[in-house]
Amino acid sequence: MSTMDKDDKNDWMTVCLKYLLFVFNFLFWVGGAAVMGVGIWTLIEKSDYLSLLASSTFAVSAYILILAGALVMVTGLLGCCAIIREQRSCLCTYFVCLLLIFLIELVAGVLAYVYYQRLSEELKLHLDKTMTENYAQPGKEAVTLAVDRLQQDFKCCGSNNSFDWQHSVYTASAESEGRVVPDSCCKTVTTRCGVRDHPSNVYKTEGGCITKLEQFLADHLLIIGAVGIGVACLQISGMVFTWCLHKRIKLDPY
């Protein structure tokens, strides 16, 4: 190794950049875990609600977040190896990976923003139809479970109000056994409690379940956006540090 190479490795600026990149990689790895966690939570904890949505944009955004989070965690380990070995080729690979992840997160962010803009319209057009036509119907078990959970979790009844159920296929069928609303509309759920839709018995939430679900999804999209922006800012810093370190290390074919 030449004297110039030794001087470069002992150069205080290079050392500072290496430590900054180590700190960045730790924060980057934590950020990747957070991104992946948000995506997994969306698909597992709130998967029932996804069956009530007409489009798959919300689910696709969650899958993209999981992919980006996994890549972030792997890339963090690659970054540590690149810093330790001080090879320009490794740093270039690391830089490209950061850029790729940034673009993936940008796509997820655009999808989330577009879906946020049309969320209210989609729910108004499709939620009422889904609830009144598919609830408790053969082959629609996922929708039935999602509607029951929605009404209990958000303490609401019907897409707009409890009277929506008067026009449903379910209440008009023999399976309803005289119910005017599903039992999941009741404040205290008991068998056939839905035969009476008095306010003392069922939820009369203003705006119905559409308002509640819209607010929930909007808040969740904000969480996705905030986490994505935070990690993206880390990535921009990491790309700058990586490029600076790359310029200060002499070309080493090994």
RALIN-V760443 format. One record per residue. N is the residue number from 1. RES is the residue in three letters. PHI is phi in whole degrees, 0 to 359 (999 if undefined). NEAR is the number of other ideal C-beta (glycine too) atoms within 10 Angstrom. D_FIRST is the distance of its C-alpha to the first C-alpha in Angstrom with 1 decimal. Layout:
n=N res=RES phi=PHI near=NEAR d_first=D_FIRST
n=N res=RES phi=PHI near=NEAR d_first=D_FIRST
This chain:
n=1 res=MET phi=999 near=9 d_first=0.0
n=2 res=SER phi=289 near=8 d_first=3.8
n=3 res=THR phi=298 near=7 d_first=6.7
n=4 res=MET phi=296 near=9 d_first=8.3
n=5 res=ASP phi=295 near=13 d_first=6.3
n=6 res=LYS phi=296 near=10 d_first=7.1
n=7 res=ASP phi=297 near=10 d_first=10.4
n=8 res=ASP phi=297 near=16 d_first=11.1
n=9 res=LYS phi=288 near=15 d_first=10.8
n=10 res=ASN phi=267 near=9 d_first=13.1
n=11 res=ASP phi=299 near=13 d_first=15.3
n=12 res=TRP phi=296 near=7 d_first=18.7
n=13 res=MET phi=294 near=11 d_first=19.8
n=14 res=THR phi=297 near=17 d_first=17.1
n=15 res=VAL phi=297 near=11 d_first=18.1
n=16 res=CYS phi=298 near=13 d_first=21.7
n=17 res=LEU phi=297 near=22 d_first=21.4
n=18 res=LYS phi=296 near=18 d_first=19.9
n=19 res=TYR phi=293 near=12 d_first=22.8
n=20 res=LEU phi=298 near=17 d_first=25.2
n=21 res=LEU phi=290 near=23 d_first=24.2
n=22 res=PHE phi=296 near=14 d_first=24.6
n=23 res=VAL phi=298 near=12 d_first=28.1
n=24 res=PHE phi=301 near=23 d_first=28.9
n=25 res=ASN phi=297 near=22 d_first=28.2
n=26 res=PHE phi=295 near=13 d_first=30.5
n=27 res=LEU phi=296 near=15 d_first=33.2
n=28 res=PHE phi=295 near=23 d_first=32.6
n=29 res=TRP phi=296 near=18 d_first=33.1
n=30 res=VAL phi=298 near=15 d_first=36.3
n=31 res=GLY phi=298 near=23 d_first=37.5
n=32 res=GLY phi=297 near=22 d_first=37.0
n=33 res=ALA phi=297 near=15 d_first=39.1
n=34 res=ALA phi=294 near=16 d_first=41.7
n=35 res=VAL phi=299 near=28 d_first=41.9
n=36 res=MET phi=295 near=20 d_first=42.3
n=37 res=GLY phi=297 near=14 d_first=44.8
n=38 res=VAL phi=297 near=19 d_first=47.0
n=39 res=GLY phi=295 near=24 d_first=47.1
n=40 res=ILE phi=294 near=14 d_first=48.1
n=41 res=TRP phi=300 near=14 d_first=50.6
n=42 res=THR phi=299 near=23 d_first=52.2
n=43 res=LEU phi=281 near=15 d_first=52.6
n=44 res=ILE phi=267 near=9 d_first=53.8
n=45 res=GLU phi=290 near=9 d_first=55.6
n=46 res=LYS phi=245 near=17 d_first=57.2
n=47 res=SER phi=295 near=13 d_first=57.5
n=48 res=ASP phi=302 near=16 d_first=61.3
n=49 res=TYR phi=292 near=20 d_first=61.5
n=50 res=LEU phi=297 near=16 d_first=59.5
n=51 res=SER phi=288 near=17 d_first=62.4
n=52 res=LEU phi=269 near=21 d_first=64.6
n=53 res=LEU phi=264 near=20 d_first=62.4
n=54 res=ALA phi=287 near=12 d_first=63.3
n=55 res=SER phi=251 near=12 d_first=59.7
n=56 res=SER phi=258 near=12 d_first=56.5
n=57 res=THR phi=301 near=17 d_first=54.4
n=58 res=PHE phi=297 near=23 d_first=54.1
n=59 res=ALA phi=293 near=16 d_first=53.0
n=60 res=VAL phi=298 near=15 d_first=50.5
n=61 res=SER phi=301 near=25 d_first=48.9
n=62 res=ALA phi=294 near=25 d_first=48.6
n=63 res=TYR phi=296 near=14 d_first=47.0
n=64 res=ILE phi=297 near=21 d_first=44.4
n=65 res=LEU phi=297 near=29 d_first=43.6
n=66 res=ILE phi=297 near=18 d_first=43.0
n=67 res=LEU phi=299 near=17 d_first=40.7
n=68 res=ALA phi=297 near=26 d_first=38.8
n=69 res=GLY phi=298 near=24 d_first=38.6
n=70 res=ALA phi=296 near=16 d_first=37.3
n=71 res=LEU phi=296 near=20 d_first=34.6
n=72 res=VAL phi=299 near=26 d_first=33.7
n=73 res=MET phi=294 near=17 d_first=33.2
n=74 res=VAL phi=293 near=14 d_first=31.1
n=75 res=THR phi=295 near=24 d_first=29.0
n=76 res=GLY phi=300 near=23 d_first=28.4
n=77 res=LEU phi=292 near=11 d_first=26.7
n=78 res=LEU phi=299 near=16 d_first=24.6
n=79 res=GLY phi=298 near=27 d_first=23.6
n=80 res=CYS phi=299 near=16 d_first=22.5
n=81 res=CYS phi=297 near=12 d_first=20.3
n=82 res=ALA phi=296 near=25 d_first=18.8
n=83 res=ILE phi=292 near=23 d_first=18.1
n=84 res=ILE phi=295 near=11 d_first=16.5
n=85 res=ARG phi=282 near=14 d_first=14.2
n=86 res=GLU phi=54 near=19 d_first=13.5
n=87 res=GLN phi=256 near=18 d_first=13.9
n=88 res=ARG phi=296 near=18 d_first=16.0
n=89 res=SER phi=296 near=14 d_first=18.1
n=90 res=CYS phi=293 near=18 d_first=19.1
n=91 res=LEU phi=294 near=22 d_first=19.9
n=92 res=CYS phi=295 near=14 d_first=22.0
n=93 res=THR phi=298 near=16 d_first=23.9
n=94 res=TYR phi=298 near=25 d_first=24.5
n=95 res=PHE phi=298 near=20 d_first=25.8
n=96 res=VAL phi=296 near=13 d_first=28.1
n=97 res=CYS phi=297 near=20 d_first=29.5
n=98 res=LEU phi=300 near=25 d_first=30.3
n=99 res=LEU phi=295 near=12 d_first=32.1
n=100 res=LEU phi=297 near=13 d_first=34.0
n=101 res=ILE phi=296 near=25 d_first=35.2
n=102 res=PHE phi=300 near=18 d_first=36.3
n=103 res=LEU phi=293 near=11 d_first=38.4
n=104 res=ILE phi=298 near=17 d_first=39.9
n=105 res=GLU phi=293 near=25 d_first=41.0
n=106 res=LEU phi=296 near=13 d_first=42.3
n=107 res=VAL phi=297 near=13 d_first=44.5
n=108 res=ALA phi=298 near=24 d_first=45.8
n=109 res=GLY phi=295 near=19 d_first=46.5
n=110 res=VAL phi=296 near=11 d_first=48.5
n=111 res=LEU phi=300 near=17 d_first=50.4
n=112 res=ALA phi=297 near=24 d_first=51.3
n=113 res=TYR phi=293 near=13 d_first=52.4
n=114 res=VAL phi=298 near=12 d_first=54.5
n=115 res=TYR phi=294 near=20 d_first=56.1
n=116 res=TYR phi=300 near=17 d_first=56.8
n=117 res=GLN phi=292 near=9 d_first=58.8
n=118 res=ARG phi=252 near=12 d_first=61.0
n=119 res=LEU phi=299 near=20 d_first=61.2
n=120 res=SER phi=299 near=14 d_first=64.7
n=121 res=GLU phi=297 near=9 d_first=66.1
n=122 res=GLU phi=297 near=17 d_first=64.9
n=123 res=LEU phi=296 near=21 d_first=66.3
n=124 res=LYS phi=295 near=13 d_first=69.7
n=125 res=LEU phi=280 near=11 d_first=70.0
n=126 res=HIS phi=244 near=16 d_first=69.0
n=127 res=LEU phi=295 near=24 d_first=69.2
n=128 res=ASP phi=299 near=19 d_first=73.1
n=129 res=LYS phi=296 near=11 d_first=73.4
n=130 res=THR phi=298 near=19 d_first=71.0
n=131 res=MET phi=288 near=26 d_first=72.8
n=132 res=THR phi=279 near=20 d_first=76.4
n=133 res=GLU phi=259 near=14 d_first=76.0
n=134 res=ASN phi=250 near=20 d_first=73.5
n=135 res=TYR phi=297 near=21 d_first=74.1
n=136 res=ALA phi=60 near=19 d_first=75.4
n=137 res=GLN phi=261 near=14 d_first=75.6
n=138 res=PRO phi=304 near=5 d_first=74.9
n=139 res=GLY phi=80 near=7 d_first=71.2
n=140 res=LYS phi=245 near=16 d_first=70.2
n=141 res=GLU phi=299 near=11 d_first=69.4
n=142 res=ALA phi=296 near=14 d_first=66.0
n=143 res=VAL phi=294 near=19 d_first=67.8
n=144 res=THR phi=300 near=18 d_first=70.5
n=145 res=LEU phi=298 near=13 d_first=68.0
n=146 res=ALA phi=295 near=23 d_first=66.1
n=147 res=VAL phi=295 near=29 d_first=69.3
n=148 res=ASP phi=299 near=18 d_first=70.5
n=149 res=ARG phi=293 near=15 d_first=67.2
n=150 res=LEU phi=302 near=21 d_first=67.1
n=151 res=GLN phi=292 near=27 d_first=70.6
n=152 res=GLN phi=282 near=16 d_first=70.1
n=153 res=ASP phi=295 near=16 d_first=66.7
n=154 res=PHE phi=257 near=18 d_first=67.7
n=155 res=LYS phi=53 near=13 d_first=71.4
n=156 res=CYS phi=226 near=26 d_first=72.7
n=157 res=CYS phi=213 near=26 d_first=75.2
n=158 res=GLY phi=82 near=29 d_first=75.2
n=159 res=SER phi=293 near=25 d_first=73.0
n=160 res=ASN phi=250 near=18 d_first=75.0
n=161 res=ASN phi=194 near=18 d_first=77.6
n=162 res=SER phi=295 near=24 d_first=79.5
n=163 res=PHE phi=290 near=14 d_first=82.1
n=164 res=ASP phi=301 near=20 d_first=79.6
n=165 res=TRP phi=290 near=25 d_first=80.3
n=166 res=GLN phi=295 near=13 d_first=83.9
n=167 res=HIS phi=256 near=12 d_first=82.7
n=168 res=SER phi=271 near=21 d_first=80.4
n=169 res=VAL phi=295 near=14 d_first=80.9
n=170 res=TYR phi=295 near=21 d_first=80.5
n=171 res=THR phi=292 near=20 d_first=83.3
n=172 res=ALA phi=275 near=12 d_first=85.7
n=173 res=SER phi=266 near=12 d_first=85.1
n=174 res=ALA phi=292 near=6 d_first=86.9
n=175 res=GLU phi=296 near=11 d_first=83.6
n=176 res=SER phi=288 near=20 d_first=83.7
n=177 res=GLU phi=52 near=10 d_first=86.9
n=178 res=GLY phi=85 near=10 d_first=88.1
n=179 res=ARG phi=291 near=21 d_first=84.9
n=180 res=VAL phi=262 near=17 d_first=84.6
n=181 res=VAL phi=216 near=27 d_first=80.9
n=182 res=PRO phi=297 near=26 d_first=78.4
n=183 res=ASP phi=299 near=17 d_first=78.3
n=184 res=SER phi=290 near=22 d_first=74.8
n=185 res=CYS phi=281 near=27 d_first=76.4
n=186 res=CYS phi=286 near=22 d_first=78.2
n=187 res=LYS phi=292 near=14 d_first=77.2
n=188 res=THR phi=236 near=6 d_first=77.9
n=189 res=VAL phi=283 near=14 d_first=77.4
n=190 res=THR phi=222 near=8 d_first=80.2
n=191 res=THR phi=300 near=7 d_first=81.8
n=192 res=ARG phi=63 near=12 d_first=83.7
n=193 res=CYS phi=291 near=18 d_first=83.0
n=194 res=GLY phi=280 near=26 d_first=82.5
n=195 res=VAL phi=286 near=14 d_first=86.3
n=196 res=ARG phi=231 near=14 d_first=86.6
n=197 res=ASP phi=252 near=21 d_first=84.5
n=198 res=HIS phi=293 near=8 d_first=85.9
n=199 res=PRO phi=305 near=9 d_first=83.4
n=200 res=SER phi=286 near=7 d_first=84.0
n=201 res=ASN phi=250 near=17 d_first=82.8
n=202 res=VAL phi=240 near=25 d_first=80.0
n=203 res=TYR phi=288 near=23 d_first=77.3
n=204 res=LYS phi=239 near=19 d_first=78.3
n=205 res=THR phi=297 near=18 d_first=75.0
n=206 res=GLU phi=294 near=8 d_first=75.2
n=207 res=GLY phi=90 near=13 d_first=73.4
n=208 res=GLY phi=67 near=24 d_first=73.1
n=209 res=CYS phi=287 near=29 d_first=70.1
n=210 res=ILE phi=301 near=21 d_first=68.7
n=211 res=THR phi=298 near=17 d_first=68.1
n=212 res=LYS phi=294 near=18 d_first=66.5
n=213 res=LEU phi=292 near=21 d_first=64.2
n=214 res=GLU phi=299 near=17 d_first=63.2
n=215 res=GLN phi=294 near=13 d_first=62.2
n=216 res=PHE phi=298 near=16 d_first=60.3
n=217 res=LEU phi=295 near=21 d_first=58.3
n=218 res=ALA phi=298 near=13 d_first=57.7
n=219 res=ASP phi=297 near=10 d_first=56.4
n=220 res=HIS phi=292 near=19 d_first=54.1
n=221 res=LEU phi=296 near=20 d_first=52.8
n=222 res=LEU phi=294 near=12 d_first=52.0
n=223 res=ILE phi=298 near=13 d_first=50.0
n=224 res=ILE phi=302 near=26 d_first=48.0
n=225 res=GLY phi=295 near=16 d_first=47.5
n=226 res=ALA phi=295 near=11 d_first=46.4
n=227 res=VAL phi=296 near=20 d_first=43.9
n=228 res=GLY phi=297 near=24 d_first=42.5
n=229 res=ILE phi=295 near=12 d_first=42.2
n=230 res=GLY phi=300 near=14 d_first=40.5
n=231 res=VAL phi=291 near=23 d_first=37.8
n=232 res=ALA phi=298 near=17 d_first=37.5
n=233 res=CYS phi=297 near=11 d_first=36.9
n=234 res=LEU phi=298 near=20 d_first=34.0
n=235 res=GLN phi=296 near=21 d_first=32.6
n=236 res=ILE phi=299 near=11 d_first=32.7
n=237 res=SER phi=299 near=17 d_first=30.9
n=238 res=GLY phi=298 near=24 d_first=28.2
n=239 res=MET phi=295 near=17 d_first=27.8
n=240 res=VAL phi=294 near=14 d_first=27.4
n=241 res=PHE phi=298 near=24 d_first=24.8
n=242 res=THR phi=297 near=23 d_first=22.9
n=243 res=TRP phi=296 near=14 d_first=23.1
n=244 res=CYS phi=296 near=15 d_first=21.9
n=245 res=LEU phi=294 near=23 d_first=18.8
n=246 res=HIS phi=301 near=19 d_first=18.2
n=247 res=LYS phi=288 near=10 d_first=18.5
n=248 res=ARG phi=269 near=16 d_first=16.0
n=249 res=ILE phi=264 near=19 d_first=13.1
n=250 res=LYS phi=292 near=12 d_first=11.2
n=251 res=LEU phi=298 near=7 d_first=12.2
n=252 res=ASP phi=232 near=13 d_first=10.2
n=253 res=PRO phi=294 near=6 d_first=12.4
n=254 res=TYR phi=252 near=5 d_first=11.6
